[in-house]
Amino acid sequence: MRKLVSEVHYLRDFNMSCFIVRVLLLCFLFANTLGVPRNFSVDYKNDCFRKDGEEFRYISGSIHYNRVPRAYWKDRLLKMYAAGLNAIQTYVPWNFHEPSPGQYNFSGDRDLDQFLQLAQDIGLLVILRPGPYICGEWDMGGLPAWLLHKKDIVLRSSDPDYIAAVDKWMGKLLPMIKPFLYQNGGPIIMVQVENEYGSYFACDHVYLQHLAGLFRHHLGNDVVLFTTDGAGIGYLKCGALKGLYATVDFGPGGSVSAAFEAQRHAEPHGPLVNSEFYTGWLDHWGEGHVTVSTTIMAKTLNEILAIGASVNLYMFIGGTNFEYWNGANTPYAPQPTSYDYDAPLTEAGDLTDKYFAIQNVIKLYRKIPQGPVLPSTPKYAYGTVPMKKLHTLVDALNIISLSGPVKSTYPLTFIEINQAFGFVLYRTKLPVDCSKPTPLSSPLNGVHDRAYVSVNGVAAGILERNKALTINVTGKAGSQLDVLVENMGRINYGKDINDFKGLVSNLTLGADPLTDWELYSLSIDQAVSQGLLWESGSSEPGPPPPSTLSVPSFYGGTFVIPSGIPDLPQDSYIQFPGWRKGQVWINSFNLGRYWPARGPQVTLFVPASFLSTAAPNNITVLELEADPCTPGPCSVEFTITPILNATVISDHKHQRALFHKEDLL
């Protein structure tokens, strides 16, 4: 009897349990139907984040959509997800989306909405860093060059003209990202206000307060807004602001507890957060490629995760500074085309030992996705492509200078003639006979950044910012003096980000300033995309140059990738044997700068998405220093192996050292 009663009770309890489960399931489904609000917040009492009421810790990685072709966004994000990350972090570069005032571009490789949606579809949360200043080794720290139309503008401050431009830009951007906030059903859990402001000289809290109010106005009061600064009390003094959650950044090898003590100075309670844990570091032309020990990096990452902190790995994939987008540091040293960063995923998205070391650490703290990781993308060596000379730059002036010359008594900057990037040709005449070598000088270091000088079509020398302020020239009075000035990338960090380009002060011949200039704004990218440089065929080789230098010239070559072969085209790398320095385009895409003569980067990454099997692939090269096609043959080569660490010798010292953000007061 007891057994029967017990079974009846068991069945009753079982049925009741099933009923409760059904009710809970129906409640859950009904709640989702009604759209119960999702939420993400800072729990100060328990020193953690909370996501939908549950304690939450993010393990994130940085990827900059602006440095990865859109065709590869999914590949890179899937690899990040497979490593065990539950979030990604990305910047929004203002200058990438508003190239001129009021002209916005969010299409193609700039389709921010698509990138955010793709991250969500894959299952990754997003930590968004919309600036307005981002640093990021990106030209002018993401600020648009057209801000410099006001010469005395104080960037990143309460300057009314700067604030007006910021308000307009954020009025465009922030409403676009609002639907992607976590509480609105999207992936964005946190939004950064400004970036490392404690490392900037202005220390303008009114400016930070204005930004905080601006972000709240457009995004509401529920989103977690945060700041990021170096792990030092001095940085947090000017970078932190009440109402914005203060986080820090630091790299491997140091004291994790000491770094977080700095954060605790600003935030006594709340989650510990390292917003930039450096997996590698940035490069400069003329210096060795920087690498960071995988063992030390993994050890420090384990220490961070062991104490329950949230962390973002900067970078998880670096990518590429295509076109002219690289930044520079001070004393002036531009970054190369590659932004490989010695990251867990290479510039081309390939898996590294560092990737698997990070995955193994993350496995200790959270379950990672099952199944294989997407493999590294296959590479193909398309071989040697013969090149021929098309035109000298001066001979092509009517093709590449669409607006014609601007006349000015004294030189004007790039911005004064409404050009942001690339090259401007400055032309005048020698006012006196220079039968003997006569100094042509930039006494105020006013060549920003590199100038290729010729007299009557013969190369005379190179002037370079901080390095070569004087060359000697010869020529008769009235000889044509051409000075082609290259913008090598604007300073992106510190007090000198208002980096004007071109001849920003007078050149002197002997002791006298040169006057009566003609300035040619060059639209080379447009000419390449329209095939204008190829239309008149190749020029006949001229006599060998009298020195090791030659005048800047365009060269062209073509190669065919057969159609119908599976898996082609594939990624590749291009290198330039016998070439010195210049710019290269594949079809109509500006791949970036090459400078094997200075290094450390020798090869440039060529994504498969830039190549075609439907038509011949055109290579256009602007070589600035040497003429490898005179008198003999010349070529470029495709290879499957990147070369980012060619040996270079440099004693250059930067104010922004490895893993240390110095205050540039």
C-alpha positions as CSV (number, residue, x, y, z in Angstrom):
1,M,0.0,0.0,0.0
2,R,2.8,2.4,0.9
3,K,4.5,1.5,-2.4
4,L,1.3,2.4,-4.3
5,V,0.8,5.6,-2.4
6,S,4.4,6.5,-3.1
7,E,4.0,5.9,-6.8
8,V,0.9,8.0,-6.9
9,H,2.7,10.8,-5.2
10,Y,5.6,10.4,-7.6
11,L,3.4,10.5,-10.6
12,R,1.6,13.6,-9.2
13,D,4.9,15.3,-8.5
14,F,6.2,14.3,-12.0
15,N,3.1,15.7,-13.7
16,M,3.3,18.8,-11.6
17,S,7.0,19.3,-12.6
18,C,6.0,18.8,-16.3
19,F,3.3,21.3,-15.9
20,I,5.6,23.8,-14.3
21,V,8.2,23.3,-17.1
22,R,5.5,23.9,-19.7
23,V,4.3,27.0,-17.9
24,L,7.8,28.4,-17.6
25,L,8.5,27.6,-21.3
26,L,5.2,29.3,-22.3
27,C,6.1,32.3,-20.1
28,F,9.6,32.4,-21.8
29,L,8.1,32.3,-25.2
30,F,5.4,34.8,-24.3
31,A,8.0,37.1,-22.8
32,N,10.1,37.0,-26.0
33,T,7.0,37.7,-28.0
34,L,6.3,40.7,-25.9
35,G,10.0,41.7,-26.3
36,V,11.1,41.8,-22.7
37,P,13.9,44.4,-22.6
38,R,17.5,43.1,-22.9
39,N,19.9,45.0,-20.7
40,F,23.6,45.3,-20.2
41,S,24.9,47.3,-17.2
42,V,27.7,47.9,-14.7
43,D,27.1,46.2,-11.3
44,Y,29.1,48.4,-8.9
45,K,28.0,46.4,-5.8
46,N,29.4,43.1,-7.1
47,D,32.3,44.5,-9.3
48,C,31.0,43.0,-12.5
49,F,29.0,43.6,-15.7
50,R,25.5,42.2,-15.9
51,K,23.9,41.0,-19.1
52,D,20.2,40.3,-18.8
53,G,20.6,40.1,-15.1
54,E,23.4,37.5,-15.1
55,E,27.0,38.2,-14.2
56,F,29.0,38.7,-17.4
57,R,32.6,39.0,-18.5
58,Y,33.7,39.7,-22.0
59,I,36.8,38.4,-23.8
60,S,37.1,40.5,-26.9
61,G,39.4,41.1,-29.8
62,S,40.0,44.2,-31.9
63,I,39.3,44.2,-35.6
64,H,39.1,47.3,-37.7
65,Y,36.6,46.8,-40.5
66,N,38.3,49.7,-42.3
67,R,41.5,47.6,-42.6
68,V,39.9,44.4,-43.9
69,P,38.2,44.1,-47.3
70,R,34.5,43.6,-46.9
71,A,34.8,40.2,-48.7
72,Y,36.8,38.9,-45.7
73,W,34.8,40.3,-42.8
74,K,33.0,37.0,-42.3
75,D,36.1,34.9,-42.5
76,R,37.9,37.0,-39.8
77,L,34.9,37.2,-37.5
78,L,34.3,33.5,-37.7
79,K,38.0,32.9,-36.7
80,M,37.7,35.3,-33.8
81,Y,34.5,33.5,-32.6
82,A,36.2,30.1,-32.9
83,A,39.1,31.3,-30.7
84,G,36.6,31.6,-27.9
85,L,35.9,35.3,-28.0
86,N,32.4,36.5,-27.1
87,A,32.9,40.0,-28.3
88,I,34.8,42.2,-30.8
89,Q,35.9,45.8,-30.5
90,T,36.2,48.2,-33.5
91,Y,36.8,51.9,-34.2
92,V,34.7,54.1,-36.4
93,P,37.1,56.4,-38.3
94,W,35.4,59.7,-39.0
95,N,37.6,60.6,-42.0
96,F,36.8,57.2,-43.5
97,H,33.1,58.1,-43.7
98,E,33.0,61.9,-44.2
99,P,35.8,62.7,-46.7
100,S,34.4,66.2,-47.2
101,P,32.0,68.2,-45.0
102,G,28.5,66.8,-45.3
103,Q,29.5,64.1,-47.8
104,Y,29.0,60.7,-46.2
105,N,30.0,57.2,-47.4
106,F,28.7,54.1,-45.7
107,S,28.8,51.7,-48.7
108,G,31.0,48.9,-49.8
109,D,34.0,48.5,-47.5
110,R,32.5,51.3,-45.4
111,D,29.2,49.6,-44.7
112,L,29.2,49.8,-40.9
113,D,25.7,48.5,-40.6
114,Q,26.6,45.3,-42.5
115,F,29.7,44.8,-40.4
116,L,27.7,45.1,-37.1
117,Q,24.9,42.8,-38.4
118,L,27.5,40.2,-39.5
119,A,29.0,40.2,-36.0
120,Q,25.6,39.7,-34.4
121,D,24.7,36.9,-36.8
122,I,27.9,35.1,-35.9
123,G,27.2,35.5,-32.2
124,L,29.7,38.2,-31.2
125,L,28.9,41.2,-29.1
126,V,30.4,44.5,-30.1
127,I,32.3,47.2,-28.1
128,L,32.1,50.3,-30.3
129,R,34.7,53.1,-30.3
130,P,33.3,55.9,-32.4
131,G,35.7,58.6,-31.3
132,P,35.4,61.3,-32.6
133,Y,39.2,60.8,-32.2
134,I,40.4,57.1,-32.3
135,C,44.2,57.2,-32.7
136,G,44.5,53.6,-34.0
137,E,47.7,54.4,-36.1
138,W,45.2,55.8,-38.6
139,D,45.6,59.1,-40.5
140,M,45.1,62.0,-38.1
141,G,43.7,59.6,-35.5
142,G,40.5,59.4,-37.6
143,L,39.8,63.1,-37.6
144,P,39.1,64.5,-41.1
145,A,41.8,66.7,-42.6
146,W,39.2,69.3,-43.7
147,L,39.0,70.4,-40.0
148,L,42.3,72.1,-40.7
149,H,40.7,74.7,-42.9
150,K,40.7,76.6,-39.7
151,K,44.4,76.9,-39.2
152,D,44.4,77.6,-35.5
153,I,41.7,75.0,-34.6
154,V,42.3,73.3,-31.3
155,L,41.4,69.7,-32.0
156,R,39.9,67.5,-29.3
157,S,38.8,70.5,-27.3
158,S,35.9,72.9,-26.7
159,D,37.0,75.0,-29.7
160,P,33.6,76.1,-31.1
161,D,34.5,75.2,-34.7
162,Y,35.6,71.7,-33.7
163,I,32.6,71.1,-31.5
164,A,30.2,72.2,-34.3
165,A,31.8,69.7,-36.7
166,V,31.7,66.9,-34.0
167,D,28.1,67.6,-33.3
168,K,27.1,67.3,-36.9
169,W,29.1,64.1,-37.4
170,M,27.8,62.5,-34.3
171,G,24.3,63.6,-35.3
172,K,24.7,61.5,-38.4
173,L,26.6,58.5,-36.9
174,L,25.0,57.9,-33.5
175,P,21.4,57.6,-34.7
176,M,22.7,55.0,-37.2
177,I,24.2,52.8,-34.5
178,K,21.3,53.2,-31.9
179,P,19.3,50.3,-33.4
180,F,22.4,48.1,-32.9
181,L,22.6,48.8,-29.2
182,Y,22.1,45.6,-27.1
183,Q,19.0,46.9,-25.4
184,N,17.5,47.5,-28.8
185,G,18.1,44.0,-30.0
186,G,21.6,44.6,-31.5
187,P,25.1,43.5,-30.5
188,I,26.6,46.7,-29.1
189,I,27.1,46.4,-25.3
190,M,29.4,49.4,-24.7
191,V,30.3,52.6,-26.5
192,Q,33.5,54.5,-25.9
193,V,33.6,58.3,-25.6
194,E,36.8,59.8,-27.2
195,N,39.9,57.7,-26.8
196,E,42.9,57.9,-24.4
197,Y,42.1,61.5,-23.7
198,G,44.4,61.5,-20.7
199,S,47.4,61.4,-23.0
200,Y,46.4,64.6,-24.8
201,F,47.7,68.0,-23.7
202,A,44.3,69.8,-23.6
203,C,42.8,68.1,-20.6
204,D,39.5,69.8,-21.4
205,H,36.8,68.3,-19.1
206,V,34.2,70.6,-20.6
207,Y,34.9,68.9,-23.9
208,L,34.5,65.5,-22.4
209,Q,31.3,66.6,-20.7
210,H,29.9,67.9,-23.9
211,L,30.7,64.5,-25.6
212,A,29.1,62.6,-22.8
213,G,25.9,64.7,-23.1
214,L,26.0,64.4,-26.9
215,F,26.2,60.5,-26.7
216,R,23.5,60.4,-24.1
217,H,21.2,62.6,-26.2
218,H,21.5,60.3,-29.2
219,L,21.9,56.9,-27.6
220,G,19.8,57.3,-24.4
221,N,20.6,56.6,-20.7
222,D,20.7,52.8,-20.8
223,V,23.9,52.3,-22.8
224,V,27.2,51.8,-21.0
225,L,29.5,54.6,-22.0
226,F,33.2,54.2,-21.1
227,T,36.6,55.7,-21.4
228,T,40.0,54.1,-22.0
229,D,43.4,55.5,-20.8
230,G,46.9,54.2,-20.0
231,A,47.2,52.3,-16.7
232,G,48.5,55.3,-14.7
233,I,46.8,57.7,-12.4
234,G,48.2,60.6,-14.4
235,Y,46.3,59.5,-17.5
236,L,43.1,59.0,-15.7
237,K,43.3,62.4,-14.2
238,C,42.4,64.0,-17.6
239,G,40.8,61.0,-19.3
240,A,38.2,59.9,-16.8
241,L,34.9,61.6,-16.3
242,K,32.1,60.9,-13.8
243,G,29.2,59.0,-15.6
244,L,31.6,57.3,-18.1
245,Y,33.0,54.0,-16.9
246,A,36.8,54.3,-16.7
247,T,38.9,51.5,-18.1
248,V,42.6,51.1,-18.7
249,D,45.0,49.6,-21.3
250,F,48.3,47.8,-20.8
251,G,50.4,45.1,-22.5
252,P,52.0,41.8,-21.4
253,G,54.9,41.3,-19.1
254,G,54.1,43.9,-16.5
255,S,52.2,43.8,-13.2
256,V,48.5,43.1,-13.8
257,S,47.6,44.0,-10.3
258,A,49.5,47.3,-10.4
259,A,47.8,48.2,-13.7
260,F,44.3,47.6,-12.3
261,E,45.2,49.5,-9.2
262,A,45.2,52.6,-11.5
263,Q,41.7,51.8,-12.7
264,R,40.6,51.3,-9.1
265,H,41.8,54.9,-8.4
266,A,39.1,56.1,-10.9
267,E,36.6,53.3,-10.3
268,P,36.7,52.0,-6.7
269,H,34.0,49.5,-7.7
270,G,32.8,47.8,-10.9
271,P,34.4,45.3,-13.2
272,L,38.1,45.3,-13.9
273,V,38.7,46.0,-17.7
274,N,41.7,46.1,-19.9
275,S,40.4,47.7,-23.1
276,E,43.6,47.3,-25.0
277,F,45.7,44.3,-24.1
278,Y,48.5,44.4,-26.7
279,T,49.2,41.2,-28.5
280,G,51.8,42.9,-30.6
281,W,52.8,46.5,-31.5
282,L,53.0,48.9,-34.4
283,D,55.8,49.4,-36.9
284,H,57.4,52.4,-38.6
285,W,59.2,52.7,-41.9
286,G,62.9,52.4,-41.3
287,E,62.6,50.4,-38.0
288,G,62.5,46.7,-37.4
289,H,59.2,44.8,-37.4
290,V,58.0,44.5,-33.8
291,T,57.1,41.1,-32.3
292,V,55.8,40.2,-28.9
293,S,56.5,36.9,-27.2
294,T,53.6,34.5,-27.4
295,T,54.6,32.9,-24.2
296,I,54.6,36.1,-22.2
297,M,51.4,37.4,-23.9
298,A,49.6,34.1,-23.0
299,K,50.9,34.2,-19.4
300,T,49.7,37.7,-18.8
301,L,46.3,37.0,-20.5
302,N,45.9,34.1,-18.1
303,E,46.6,36.4,-15.1
304,I,44.0,38.9,-16.3
305,L,41.3,36.2,-16.8
306,A,42.2,34.5,-13.5
307,I,41.1,37.5,-11.5
308,G,37.8,37.8,-13.4
309,A,38.6,40.9,-15.5
310,S,37.2,41.6,-18.9
311,V,39.7,42.1,-21.6
312,N,40.0,43.2,-25.2
313,L,43.0,41.9,-27.2
314,Y,44.4,44.7,-29.4
315,M,44.9,43.7,-32.1
316,F,43.3,40.3,-32.8
317,I,43.8,41.0,-36.5
318,G,45.6,44.1,-37.6
319,G,44.9,44.2,-41.3
320,T,46.2,46.7,-43.8
321,N,46.6,50.5,-44.3
322,F,45.4,50.5,-47.9
323,E,45.5,53.6,-50.0
324,Y,47.0,56.5,-47.9
325,W,45.3,55.7,-44.5
326,N,48.4,55.0,-42.3
327,G,49.2,57.4,-39.5
328,A,52.5,58.6,-38.0
329,N,54.2,59.2,-34.7
330,T,56.5,61.9,-33.4
331,P,59.3,62.7,-34.1
332,Y,57.8,62.2,-37.5
333,A,57.8,58.6,-38.5
334,P,55.0,57.2,-40.6
335,Q,53.6,53.7,-40.2
336,P,53.9,51.2,-43.2
337,T,51.1,49.8,-45.3
338,S,50.9,46.6,-43.3
339,Y,49.2,46.8,-39.9
340,D,50.0,43.1,-39.2
341,Y,50.8,44.1,-35.6
342,D,52.2,40.6,-34.9
343,A,48.6,39.8,-34.1
344,P,47.0,36.3,-33.5
345,L,45.6,36.5,-37.1
346,T,48.0,37.8,-39.6
347,E,47.4,40.7,-41.9
348,A,46.0,38.2,-44.4
349,G,43.8,36.5,-41.7
350,D,46.1,33.5,-41.3
351,L,46.2,31.4,-38.1
352,T,49.3,31.7,-36.0
353,D,50.8,30.0,-32.9
354,K,49.7,33.0,-31.0
355,Y,46.1,32.4,-32.1
356,F,46.1,28.8,-30.7
357,A,47.9,29.9,-27.5
358,I,45.1,32.4,-26.9
359,Q,42.5,29.8,-27.6
360,N,44.1,27.5,-25.1
361,V,44.1,30.1,-22.4
362,I,40.4,31.0,-23.1
363,K,39.5,27.4,-22.8
364,L,40.4,27.5,-19.1
365,Y,37.7,30.1,-18.5
366,R,34.8,29.5,-20.9
367,K,33.5,27.0,-23.3
368,I,34.7,27.6,-26.8
369,P,32.8,26.7,-30.0
370,Q,33.1,23.1,-31.1
371,G,34.4,22.1,-34.5
372,P,37.3,23.0,-36.6
373,V,38.6,26.5,-37.1
374,L,38.4,28.0,-40.6
375,P,41.8,27.5,-42.3
376,S,44.2,30.1,-43.4
377,T,43.3,31.4,-46.8
378,P,45.2,29.8,-49.6
379,K,47.8,31.9,-51.4
380,Y,49.0,31.8,-55.0
381,A,52.2,33.1,-56.6
382,Y,51.2,34.6,-59.9
383,G,54.8,34.9,-60.9
384,T,56.8,37.7,-62.5
385,V,54.9,40.4,-64.3
386,P,57.0,42.5,-66.8
387,M,56.5,46.2,-66.4
388,K,57.0,49.1,-68.9
389,K,57.2,52.8,-68.5
390,L,54.0,54.7,-69.3
391,H,54.8,58.3,-68.6
392,T,56.8,60.5,-66.3
393,L,54.6,62.2,-63.8
394,V,55.2,65.6,-65.4
395,D,54.4,64.3,-68.9
396,A,51.1,63.0,-67.5
397,L,50.2,66.2,-65.7
398,N,47.3,67.1,-68.0
399,I,45.8,63.6,-67.2
400,I,46.3,63.6,-63.4
401,S,45.7,67.2,-62.6
402,L,42.1,67.7,-63.6
403,S,41.7,71.2,-62.1
404,G,44.8,72.7,-63.6
405,P,47.3,74.9,-61.6
406,V,46.6,77.2,-58.7
407,K,48.9,80.3,-58.7
408,S,50.3,81.7,-55.5
409,T,53.2,83.9,-54.5
410,Y,54.1,81.6,-51.7
411,P,53.4,77.8,-51.3
412,L,50.0,76.7,-50.1
413,T,49.3,73.6,-48.1
414,F,47.3,70.6,-49.3
415,I,44.3,71.7,-47.4
416,E,44.4,75.2,-48.9
417,I,43.9,73.7,-52.3
418,N,41.3,71.2,-51.1
419,Q,43.4,68.0,-51.3
420,A,43.6,65.6,-48.3
421,F,45.9,62.8,-49.5
422,G,48.5,61.7,-52.0
423,F,50.6,64.2,-54.0
424,V,50.8,67.8,-55.0
425,L,53.2,69.2,-57.6
426,Y,54.7,72.6,-56.7
427,R,56.3,74.4,-59.7
428,T,58.3,77.6,-60.1
429,K,61.4,78.9,-61.9
430,L,65.0,79.4,-60.7
431,P,65.2,83.1,-60.3
432,V,69.0,83.2,-60.8
433,D,71.8,81.3,-62.4
434,C,73.0,78.4,-60.3
435,S,76.0,77.3,-62.3
436,K,77.6,76.1,-59.1
437,P,75.6,73.8,-56.7
438,T,73.3,76.1,-54.7
439,P,71.5,75.1,-51.6
440,L,67.7,74.5,-52.0
441,S,66.5,74.4,-48.4
442,S,63.5,74.0,-46.1
443,P,64.9,76.1,-43.2
444,L,61.8,75.8,-41.1
445,N,61.5,72.0,-41.7
446,G,58.4,72.8,-43.8
447,V,58.4,69.8,-46.2
448,H,55.5,67.6,-45.0
449,D,56.5,65.0,-45.7
450,R,58.8,64.1,-48.6
451,A,59.6,66.1,-51.7
452,Y,61.1,64.8,-55.0
453,V,62.9,67.7,-56.7
454,S,63.8,68.1,-60.3
455,V,65.2,70.9,-62.5
456,N,64.2,70.9,-66.2
457,G,63.0,67.3,-65.9
458,V,66.2,66.0,-64.3
459,A,66.1,64.6,-60.8
460,A,68.0,66.7,-58.4
461,G,67.4,65.2,-54.9
462,I,64.9,64.5,-52.1
463,L,63.9,66.7,-49.2
464,E,62.4,64.9,-46.2
465,R,60.8,66.1,-43.0
466,N,63.2,66.0,-40.1
467,K,65.8,64.2,-42.1
468,A,67.0,66.0,-45.3
469,L,66.3,69.8,-45.2
470,T,68.8,70.8,-47.9
471,I,69.9,69.6,-51.3
472,N,72.1,71.3,-53.9
473,V,70.7,72.2,-57.3
474,T,72.2,73.6,-60.5
475,G,70.5,75.3,-63.5
476,K,70.2,78.5,-65.4
477,A,67.9,81.3,-64.5
478,G,64.4,80.5,-65.7
479,S,64.9,76.7,-65.4
480,Q,61.8,74.9,-64.3
481,L,61.9,73.7,-60.7
482,D,59.4,70.9,-59.9
483,V,58.8,69.8,-56.3
484,L,56.5,66.8,-56.0
485,V,55.4,66.6,-52.3
486,E,54.1,63.4,-50.8
487,N,51.8,63.2,-47.8
488,M,53.2,60.2,-46.0
489,G,50.4,60.1,-43.3
490,R,49.3,62.5,-40.6
491,I,50.4,62.2,-37.0
492,N,47.8,60.2,-35.1
493,Y,48.9,60.5,-31.5
494,G,49.8,63.3,-29.2
495,K,49.8,67.1,-29.4
496,D,50.8,67.4,-33.1
497,I,47.8,65.8,-34.7
498,N,47.0,69.1,-36.5
499,D,49.5,67.9,-39.1
500,F,49.4,70.1,-42.2
501,K,50.7,68.7,-45.5
502,G,52.7,70.0,-48.4
503,L,55.1,72.9,-48.3
504,V,54.0,74.4,-45.0
505,S,56.7,77.0,-45.1
506,N,58.9,78.6,-47.8
507,L,61.7,77.0,-49.6
508,T,64.8,79.1,-50.1
509,L,67.4,79.1,-52.9
510,G,70.6,80.2,-51.2
511,A,69.3,82.8,-48.7
512,D,66.2,83.9,-50.6
513,P,62.7,82.5,-50.5
514,L,61.3,81.1,-53.7
515,T,58.1,82.8,-55.0
516,D,55.6,82.7,-57.8
517,W,54.5,79.1,-57.5
518,E,52.0,77.0,-59.6
519,L,50.4,74.2,-57.6
520,Y,48.9,71.1,-59.2
521,S,46.5,69.1,-57.2
522,L,46.9,65.5,-58.5
523,S,44.0,63.1,-58.8
524,I,46.1,60.0,-59.5
525,D,43.6,57.5,-58.1
526,Q,40.9,58.8,-60.4
527,A,43.1,58.7,-63.4
528,V,44.1,55.1,-62.6
529,S,40.5,54.0,-62.0
530,Q,39.5,55.5,-65.4
531,G,42.4,53.9,-67.2
532,L,43.7,57.3,-68.4
533,L,47.4,56.5,-67.8
534,W,47.2,53.5,-70.2
535,E,45.4,55.1,-73.1
536,S,48.4,56.6,-74.9
537,G,50.6,53.6,-74.5
538,S,54.1,53.4,-73.2
539,S,56.8,56.1,-73.6
540,E,60.1,55.2,-75.2
541,P,62.9,54.7,-72.8
542,G,65.0,57.8,-72.4
543,P,68.7,58.1,-71.7
544,P,69.9,56.6,-68.4
545,P,69.6,59.1,-65.6
546,P,72.8,61.0,-64.6
547,S,72.5,59.8,-61.0
548,T,70.9,57.1,-58.9
549,L,67.7,59.1,-58.9
550,S,65.1,59.5,-61.6
551,V,62.0,61.6,-61.9
552,P,58.7,60.2,-60.6
553,S,57.2,58.1,-63.3
554,F,54.3,55.7,-64.0
555,Y,54.8,52.1,-65.0
556,G,52.3,49.4,-66.1
557,G,52.0,45.7,-66.4
558,T,49.3,43.1,-67.0
559,F,48.7,39.5,-66.0
560,V,45.9,37.0,-66.6
561,I,44.4,34.6,-64.1
562,P,42.7,31.9,-66.2
563,S,39.0,31.5,-65.6
564,G,37.4,28.1,-65.0
565,I,40.2,26.9,-62.6
566,P,38.7,26.1,-59.2
567,D,39.6,28.3,-56.2
568,L,41.2,31.1,-58.3
569,P,41.8,33.9,-57.7
570,Q,43.6,33.5,-54.4
571,D,45.4,35.9,-52.1
572,S,48.9,36.8,-52.9
573,Y,51.8,39.2,-52.0
574,I,53.5,41.6,-54.4
575,Q,57.2,42.6,-54.2
576,F,59.3,45.1,-56.1
577,P,62.8,43.9,-57.0
578,G,65.0,46.8,-58.0
579,W,62.3,49.4,-57.1
580,R,62.8,51.9,-54.3
581,K,59.6,53.7,-53.2
582,G,56.2,54.4,-54.5
583,Q,52.5,53.6,-54.8
584,V,50.9,50.6,-56.4
585,W,47.4,50.0,-57.8
586,I,45.9,46.6,-58.7
587,N,43.2,47.2,-61.3
588,S,41.6,50.4,-59.8
589,F,42.4,49.7,-56.2
590,N,45.1,51.6,-54.4
591,L,47.0,48.8,-52.6
592,G,49.3,51.2,-50.7
593,R,52.9,52.4,-50.4
594,Y,55.9,50.2,-51.0
595,W,59.3,51.2,-49.7
596,P,61.7,48.2,-49.7
597,A,64.7,50.6,-49.8
598,R,63.8,51.6,-46.2
599,G,61.9,48.6,-44.9
600,P,61.0,46.7,-42.8
601,Q,58.0,45.9,-45.1
602,V,59.0,44.4,-48.5
603,T,55.8,42.7,-49.7
604,L,52.3,44.1,-49.9
605,F,49.2,42.0,-49.3
606,V,47.0,41.5,-52.3
607,P,43.5,40.2,-51.4
608,A,41.9,37.9,-53.9
609,S,38.8,40.2,-53.9
610,F,40.9,42.8,-55.8
611,L,41.8,40.3,-58.6
612,S,39.8,39.1,-61.6
613,T,39.5,36.1,-63.8
614,A,37.1,37.8,-66.2
615,A,39.6,40.3,-67.6
616,P,43.4,41.0,-67.5
617,N,44.6,42.4,-64.2
618,N,46.4,45.8,-64.5
619,I,49.2,46.8,-62.3
620,T,50.0,50.5,-62.1
621,V,53.1,51.7,-60.3
622,L,54.2,55.2,-59.4
623,E,57.9,54.9,-58.7
624,L,59.2,58.0,-57.0
625,E,63.0,57.5,-56.8
626,A,64.5,55.0,-59.3
627,D,63.8,54.0,-62.8
628,P,64.2,50.2,-62.8
629,C,63.0,50.0,-66.4
630,T,65.9,52.0,-67.9
631,P,67.9,50.8,-69.6
632,G,67.0,47.1,-69.0
633,P,63.8,45.1,-68.3
634,C,61.9,45.4,-65.0
635,S,59.2,43.6,-63.3
636,V,57.2,43.0,-60.1
637,E,56.7,39.6,-58.6
638,F,53.9,37.8,-56.8
639,T,54.8,35.5,-54.0
640,I,53.0,33.4,-51.3
641,T,55.3,34.5,-48.5
642,P,55.0,37.9,-46.8
643,I,58.2,39.8,-45.9
644,L,57.5,42.3,-43.1
645,N,60.8,42.1,-41.2
646,A,63.6,43.0,-43.6
647,T,66.6,44.1,-41.5
648,V,66.8,47.8,-41.0
649,I,69.1,50.0,-38.9
650,S,67.6,52.9,-37.0
651,D,68.4,55.0,-33.9
652,H,65.0,56.8,-34.1
653,K,63.4,57.3,-30.7
654,H,59.7,57.8,-30.4
655,Q,57.7,59.4,-27.7
656,R,55.2,56.5,-27.9
657,A,57.2,53.4,-26.9
658,L,56.2,49.8,-26.8
659,F,53.3,49.3,-24.3
660,H,53.8,52.7,-22.8
661,K,51.7,55.8,-23.5
662,E,53.7,58.8,-22.7
663,D,52.1,62.2,-22.0
664,L,53.1,64.5,-24.8
665,L,52.8,67.7,-23.0
